[in-house]
Amino acid sequence: MALKVLHALDAAKIQYYHFQAIIIAGMGLFTDAYDLFCIPPIMKLLGRVYYEDSPAHDRYQIPRVVLATMLGTALLGTVIGQLVFGRLGDRMGRRHVYGISLMLMVFSSIGCGFSFCRTRTCVLVSLGIFRFLLGLGIGGDYPLSATIMSEFANKKTRGAFVAALFSMQGLGILASSIVTMVLSKIFEAAASKNLSEDHTPEDADIVWRLILVLGAVPAGLTYYWRMTMPETARYTALVENNVLQATKDMEKVLDVSISRIAEDDLLYLQRNPSPYSLLSKQFFRRHGVDLFACATTWLLLDIAFYSSSLFQSQIYKTHLHLEKTNVYNEAFKVAFFQAMVALIAAIPGYWFTVYFIDRVGRRKIQMMGFLFMGLVYFALGIPYGYWGENENKGFLVLYGLTFFFANFGPNTTTFIVPAELFPARFRSTCHGISGAMGKVGAFFGTLGFLWATNHSDRDNLPGTREMRFALISLGGICLLGMAVTYLFTRETNGRSLEENEDENTERCLFRCDMNTDSHPNTSVPREVITP
């Protein structure tokens, strides 16, 4: 028998608090995307500032090992953050650790901007340390945000709400590009008299720091509202076994009176000891396939998605003509290109998912996204020799489509599904495990891309054979993701979270008199339920 408060959440009409939760919870994902996509122009600025004295053929170029380290430290932090904060979210409560992850993101973003010293080695080391800490906070925000939004949302539009939460990434991408472009133009105008292609002004060292610091502002502004959010009713009722408190909390945020959601006839739901623990044999019998599907599809998706993000550096070389320009204009062009990709491809992909996910279903959208991503990668990779020799707009269109079908596909659905499949006491942990596997995939994608670009054939561009192999491999990985989705991923659309748990735990229900002889220690309803 479903608790009234949970039924009320599933049946609730769309109201103000749902949109408030999207903004409050979405700022972590906003910061995640901001810090991921501000890195390409920042790397250009760092190359100009700290590698100006390199040999002519490598001038302004950051070595690949440094790039790999910068990307790898953030990914490592994200993996650890997803595992640790995901587990803490199930043990201590979503709300209690939510503020910690946010403040970690805020302070580490500021720390990145105030990286110690002005010498190259010192700056890069301190930047790497703070990016690791930033990764911890971002990693923690993934499972907590997804779980909180899924547990607050109603059954009918839950997918759209969690997808809207995830779409805050698109705004983060756009914001990072706008901030970079504005700062670049301001500093370019200030230094216009002494600016040249071959000279990097000292003020350029301030620009990249400001970009990173400003990324902490939106997240920091939401800290108060995060701390005033109530714990989710599902955690309070199903994990802490305090239905009365869950009812009081939901009365504050839902447009419903407490008389409609309180258990009015003294139901006592007998709690048996937890029948199985996390990662036990019984856990894997019940949820092993779901965990495999979520973790594997996220891993395969991030191999392709992060490779596409890194591939932009090659587009800069062939299509943006950055060789003969000053440092600020170079950063501006990179940021402008990213803004166009976000506006034309990435953000529409997010909102296509918001509109269709509760109409079509998660599983079909994920398979469709993987399929079209694979086809686009084949279209990029098989004729790569032609694309590499011609500045063709068709190449840019195809590249943009990889982001559109990632976001109108597995990039969004792999975030949503783990927050819907698992029991309340394991939900945040399993989402963290799935997301951590995704970031492991991102790390492998990073290594693969750096390998593909390590062999230059002309003009410091990657070899045709290596890039063709890499792009065709990404196409194959996407088709593998589609196959895993078809074979192992369950549809969660239109069902309550409790129905999706698919647990066979027995629930005992019995009525009791209000007389104190039958229950001498009970003066108020005491509801306890096995999650």
C-alpha positions, 0 to 999 in steps of 0.5 A: 500500500502506497503512502499518501504522501508519496502518492501525492508527490506522484499525482501533484500538478506542476507548480512553482516548487518544481521550477524552483527545484530545477534552478536550485539543483541545476546550478551544480550542473551549470557549474559543471558545464561552465568549467568543462567548456571554459577550458578550451579558451583558457588553454589558449590563454595559458599557452600564450602566457606561459609558453611564449618562449617555447621553440618556434614550432611549439610556440604557444602550444601547451604540451599534450602531457600537460593537457592530459594531466589537467583533464585527468585530474578533474575527471579523477576528482569527479569519479571519486566525488560521484562514488563518495557523495553518492554513498553519503547521500544514501547514508546521511540524507540528500540534503545534508551533503548537498550543501557540502558539494556545492561549497566545494565547487564554489571554493575550488572554482575560486581557487582555480582562478587564484592559482598560486604564483606567476611561474609556469610550473607553480601555476599549472600544479596549483591549477591541477590541484584545484581542478581535482577538488572542483571535480570532487564537488561536481562529481558529488552534485551529479547523483544528489541533484538527479536523485533529489529532482526525481524524488520531488517530481510527479510521475507523469512529468518526472522525465521532463523535470529531470531533463530540464534540470540537466539542461542547465548544462547548456546554459553553463556552456553558453555562459562560459562562452559569453563571459570569455567573449566579453572579458576578451573584448574588454581587455583587447580594447584596453590594450589595443595600442600595445597589442600584436600577434607576437606579444602577449600582454601581462593582463592576459594572465588576469583574463583566464583567472577571472573566467574561472572565478566568475563561474563560481558566482551562480552556484554560490548564490543558490547556497542558501536555498539549497540549505533551506530545501527540505529532505525528500519525502521518499528518503525521510519516509522510506529510508529514515522511516519517519512518515510523519516528518515526510508529511510535514516537509511536503506540506511546506512545498506542495500545494496540498493540505496536511489532512490529505497526505497524513496517514489518518487511520493509524497504519503501522507498516512493519519494518523487517531488517533490511533484507539485503545490503548494497553489492550483496548477492541478492542486490546483484540478483535484483538490480545487477542488470540495471546497474550494468545497463546504466553504468555501461551506457554512461561509460560508452556515451562519455567516451564519445561525448568527451572525445567530441568536446576535445575534437574542437581543438582540431576544428580551431586549427582548420576552420578558425585560423588562429595562427595570425591573431592576438591572444584576446581575439584567439580566445574570443574566436574559440568561445564564439565557436563554442557558443554557436555549437551550444545555441544551434546544437547542444541546447536544442538537443536538451529541450527536445528531450524535455519535450519528448521524454515522457511521450516517447520514453527514455529507452527509445530516445537513448537508442535513437541518440546512440544510433544517429551519433554513430552514423554521424561519426561514420560520416565524419570518419570515413571521408576524413581525408576529404574533410581534412583537405577542405574547409567544408561547412558540411563538416561543421554541421555534422560535428554539431549534430554529434552534440544534438543527438548526444543531448537529445539522446544518451547524454540526458537519458543516462543521467535520468534513468539511474535516478529512477530504477533503484530503491530509495536506500540505494538510489544515490549510490547507484547513480554515483556508480553509473556516473563514475563509470561514465567519467572512466569512459571520458578518461579513456576517450581523452587518452584515445583522442590524444593518441589520435592527434599525436601523429601530425602529418602537416601543419601540425594537424593530426594524421588522416589515418589516425583520425579516421580510425578514431572517428570510426571507432567512436561510431562503433562505440555508439552502436554498441551503446545502442545494443546495450540499451536495447538488450538491458535497459528497462523503460521507466516512463509513466511509473512511480519510483516505487514501481520501478524499484521492482523489489519483492520485499514483503510489506505487512500492514495491520490496523491497531486501536487507538487505545493505549492498552494495545499500544501503550507507547504510541500516542501518534501514528508511527509508520514504518515501511520497508524500502 
